[in-house]
Amino acid sequence: MKPIKIDGRTGEGGGQVVRVAICLAALTTQPVVITNVRGNRGGPKGGGLKNQHVTSIKWLAEATDAEVEGLSIGSETVSFFPRRAPSELMQRNINISADSGAASTLLILQAIFPFLVFSGNSSGDPIELELSGGTNVSFSLTYDYLDQVLLPVLEERFGIQVERRLIHRGWSIGPSSRGSFWLKIFPLPLGQPLKFKAAVPRTNARPYEVTSVDVTMVVPGIVHEELQNALVKDLDVLFPGANVNFKLVEDSHFETRWYILLVAHSKDGRRWGKDYLGSMPKKPKMRAPFTGQVSDRLCRGLFKEVDHGGEIDEHLQDQLICFQALCSGYSSFPRGDGPDDSSGGVIIDALGNLDVGGSRMRKEKNHVPFGHGSLHTQTARWVVSELLPVVECYNKGHLIKGAGIVIKDPVSP
């Protein structure tokens, strides 16, 4: 097959282009060549492949018996020619360890997870995966967000089942450390497509009614009480009547390690996440108001996500594009950008049928990043359209008709 060529400078021009393109190439056994890898990433470290990209591509290459060129840190061009389908994956106990403890295990997972979801076998065996590296890394989702936001939505809306356990935290800030987590993934049965299940229709007017907020805080023990009081106060102002549940309160043991995740839950089952990863200021005069400032900024950020009127938060939106592109039929995760707070006026019922009402379905051109949402979301739509040309996007990308990928038993006629 002639390889699909991807310019890594397109859209957000970072690692997401690499992760999504290589993952879909491996899953569909299509060759791909990516040039100008992370071409929009300037600064002293520049572009090219980073440790987490090399780690994930190396594993996918082994799993698919792919021919690969340019697989080294800093490489600006990488070619990937897979020869085996996901159904030929024999491994059911997988260990992947990044060379650097600061490399994000969650970004590695993003690149291989859809492949594993489609790696079912005739025996229906689950896949156990242990990933070692960073679990709390700057500019990356964290294990806590994966556990409390992404995986629950994938199970509720696509039926993807994953058991998980954090083994140890690994940070990109503070003293060097290495963490790991364990997953048990239950792949789709061979011959079965991924299916979308629409959310229960909302029961209240915009904005959504938040009934509870879960709090995860891994910060120095000396600020636990102060931070808890600040969060309760700020959340009570923004979400009056909502229960505040401190799901995890843990001592990070270092002033340089602060991680806080807020997850809002609505009466009708929606959820939104907002988190913070950072360090306490070094200057003494800036430390006193720091806890209150973090709480205020984080709580207001969560309120903004809910008040936007959509079903999901900004960061979750781009994480779901790949699964929407792979599934059978239509799917939608409106973010409140379209009329009537739906997929541009188009509603999907519980059976996956469309109700367009008086609205128009406007098919989008996909030769460039497009649609509502962040630049990461727009770029993800473009990448999946390049790898899966049958994918159709409508109404600024709110509505996606997936490719309906089905992996067949390799021994079947």
Stockholm file with secondary structure:
# STOCKHOLM 1.0

chainA/1-413         MKPIKIDGRTGEGGGQVVRVAICLAALTTQPVVITNVRGNRGGPKGGGLKNQHVTSIKWLAEATDAEVEGLSIGSETVSFFPRRAPSELMQRNINISADSGAASTLLILQAIFPFLVFSGNSSGDPIELELSGGTNVSFSLTYDYLDQVLLPVLEERFGIQVERRLIHRGWSIGPSSRGSFWLKIFPLPLGQPLKFKAAVPRTNARPYEVTSVDVTMVVPGIVHEELQNALVKDLDVLFPGANVNFKLVEDSHFETRWYILLVAHSKDGRRWGKDYLGSMPKKPKMRAPFTGQVSDRLCRGLFKEVDHGGEIDEHLQDQLICFQALCSGYSSFPRGDGPDDSSGGVIIDALGNLDVGGSRMRKEKNHVPFGHGSLHTQTARWVVSELLPVVECYNKGHLIKGAGIVIKDPVSP
#=GR chainA/1-413 SS CCCEEEETTSTTCSHHHHHHHHHHHHHHTCCEEEESTTTTCCSTTCSSCCHHHHHHHHHHHHHHTCEEECCSTTCSCEEEECCSCGGGCCCSEEEEECSSTTSBHHHHHHHHHHHHHTCCCTTCCCEEEEEEEBSBCTTSCCHHHIIIIIHHHHHHHHCCEEEEEEEECCBSSSSCCCEEEEEEEECCCTTCCCBCCCCCCCCSCSSCCEEEEEEEEEECGGGHHHHHHHHHHHHHHHSTTCEEEEEEEEECSSTTCEEEEEEEEETTSCEEEEEEEECCCSSHHHHTTHHHHHHHHHHHHHHHHHHTTCSSCHHHHHHHHHHHHHSBSEEECCCSCSGGGSBTTBEECTTSCEECTTCCCCBCCCSSCCSSSCHHHHHHHHHHHHHCTTCEEEGGGTEEECCCCCCCCTTCC
#=GC SS_cons         CCCEEEETTSTTCSHHHHHHHHHHHHHHTCCEEEESTTTTCCSTTCSSCCHHHHHHHHHHHHHHTCEEECCSTTCSCEEEECCSCGGGCCCSEEEEECSSTTSBHHHHHHHHHHHHHTCCCTTCCCEEEEEEEBSBCTTSCCHHHIIIIIHHHHHHHHCCEEEEEEEECCBSSSSCCCEEEEEEEECCCTTCCCBCCCCCCCCSCSSCCEEEEEEEEEECGGGHHHHHHHHHHHHHHHSTTCEEEEEEEEECSSTTCEEEEEEEEETTSCEEEEEEEECCCSSHHHHTTHHHHHHHHHHHHHHHHHHTTCSSCHHHHHHHHHHHHHSBSEEECCCSCSGGGSBTTBEECTTSCEECTTCCCCBCCCSSCCSSSCHHHHHHHHHHHHHCTTCEEEGGGTEEECCCCCCCCTTCC
//
